[in-house]
Amino acid sequence: MIRDLVLANRSYRRFQQSHVIDMATLRELTELATLCPSSGNLQPLRYVLSCDADKNAKIFRHLAWAGYLKDWPGPTQGERPSAYVIVLGDSQACHSINCDHGIAAQTILLGAVEKGLGGCIVGSIQREGLRKALDIPERYQILLVVALGKPAEKIVLEPVTSESEIKYYRDDSGVHHVPKRSVDQVILGS
Ligand SMILES: Cc1cc2nc3c(=O)[nH]c(=O)nc-3n(C[C@H](O)[C@H](O)[C@H](O)COP(=O)(O)O)c2cc1C
């Protein structure tokens, strides 16, 4: 069921780092992204894949995690992602990329969840540092990073009871809570 897949597709930030995700799996997930809608069908997205420890480490140090969790600097060694898909925009294919990258990132994540994996879209990226670290040519805009792994955290959705309560939080037992607006709260005029 699509609802079950979307429900299971939470933003996971803690993983069993020792769980191997191989290049064939990353290619399979990226192939899903090539089937997605694209504005003007320009298909400007390009991808850099990583599942080896050295490259993963180079990527990880340029990412910021869970801005609302002020006391948590991000996943520690042992709970970091096993793989990454870096989503790039080719400036020679398209000047301004609409929302293709969001659709692609979500599709990659849904494919990962179907395989018992999970991940997180990361938009908070030290882009110039990452560009240098991986030698990504200027022609490619760094749009998003999709972090992937075997999730090692429990995430629970909560209702939003007031406008001030959209910030996710972690409780004393380490469970991550994510407030979500209900369908009645988001459909106007109902
Ligand atoms: C475009 C986009 C960028 C995001 N960037 C980050 C990020 O830089 N770091 C992070 O930890 N999470 C990031 N997230 C994950 C959101 O924080 C997450 O979707 C939100 O907290 C709701 O949780 P959920 O995905 O489990 O519903 C991003 C999500 C999206 C869609």
The ligand as an SDF file (V2000), in Angstrom:
LIG
                    3D

 31 33  0  0  0  0  0  0  0  0999 V2000
   14.0930   19.7750    0.9490 C   0  0  0  0  0  0  0  0  0  0  0  0
   14.3950   19.1630    2.2980 C   0  0  0  0  0  0  0  0  0  0  0  0
   15.5850   19.4760    2.9200 C   0  0  0  0  0  0  0  0  0  0  0  0
   15.8910   18.9030    4.1550 C   0  0  0  0  0  0  0  0  0  0  0  0
   17.1110   19.1850    4.7320 N   0  0  0  0  0  0  0  0  0  0  0  0
   17.4470   18.5730    5.8740 C   0  0  0  0  0  0  0  0  0  0  0  0
   18.7330   18.7860    6.4300 C   0  0  0  0  0  0  0  0  0  0  0  0
   19.5360   19.5600    5.9120 O   0  0  0  0  0  0  0  0  0  0  0  0
   19.0690   18.1150    7.5590 N   0  0  0  0  0  0  0  0  0  0  0  0
   18.1900   17.2400    8.1660 C   0  0  0  0  0  0  0  0  0  0  0  0
   18.5570   16.6350    9.1790 O   0  0  0  0  0  0  0  0  0  0  0  0
   16.9530   17.0190    7.6660 N   0  0  0  0  0  0  0  0  0  0  0  0
   16.5590   17.6560    6.5420 C   0  0  0  0  0  0  0  0  0  0  0  0
   15.3270   17.4230    5.9860 N   0  0  0  0  0  0  0  0  0  0  0  0
   14.4010   16.5020    6.6510 C   0  0  0  0  0  0  0  0  0  0  0  0
   13.2690   17.2790    7.3850 C   0  0  0  0  0  0  0  0  0  0  0  0
   13.7910   17.8100    8.5660 O   0  0  0  0  0  0  0  0  0  0  0  0
   12.1180   16.2760    7.6770 C   0  0  0  0  0  0  0  0  0  0  0  0
   11.4870   15.9680    6.4540 O   0  0  0  0  0  0  0  0  0  0  0  0
   11.1040   16.8300    8.6630 C   0  0  0  0  0  0  0  0  0  0  0  0
   11.6820   16.9710    9.9270 O   0  0  0  0  0  0  0  0  0  0  0  0
    9.8790   15.9350    8.7970 C   0  0  0  0  0  0  0  0  0  0  0  0
   10.2390   14.6250    9.1350 O   0  0  0  0  0  0  0  0  0  0  0  0
    9.7460   13.4190    8.2440 P   0  0  0  0  0  0  0  0  0  0  0  0
   10.5150   13.4900    6.9450 O   0  0  0  0  0  0  0  0  0  0  0  0
   10.0600   12.1720    9.0070 O   0  0  0  0  0  0  0  0  0  0  0  0
    8.2860   13.6060    7.9820 O   0  0  0  0  0  0  0  0  0  0  0  0
   14.9760   18.0000    4.7770 C   0  0  0  0  0  0  0  0  0  0  0  0
   13.7820   17.6880    4.1410 C   0  0  0  0  0  0  0  0  0  0  0  0
   13.4910   18.2550    2.9080 C   0  0  0  0  0  0  0  0  0  0  0  0
   12.1880   17.8890    2.2260 C   0  0  0  0  0  0  0  0  0  0  0  0
  1  2  1  0
  2  3  1  0
  2 30  2  0
  3  4  2  0
  4  5  1  0
  4 28  1  0
  5  6  2  0
  6  7  1  0
  6 13  1  0
  7  8  2  0
  7  9  1  0
  9 10  1  0
 10 11  2  0
 10 12  1  0
 12 13  2  0
 13 14  1  0
 14 15  1  0
 14 28  1  0
 15 16  1  0
 16 17  1  0
 16 18  1  0
 18 19  1  0
 18 20  1  0
 20 21  1  0
 20 22  1  0
 22 23  1  0
 23 24  1  0
 24 25  2  0
 24 26  1  0
 24 27  1  0
 28 29  2  0
 29 30  1  0
 30 31  1  0
M  END
$$$$
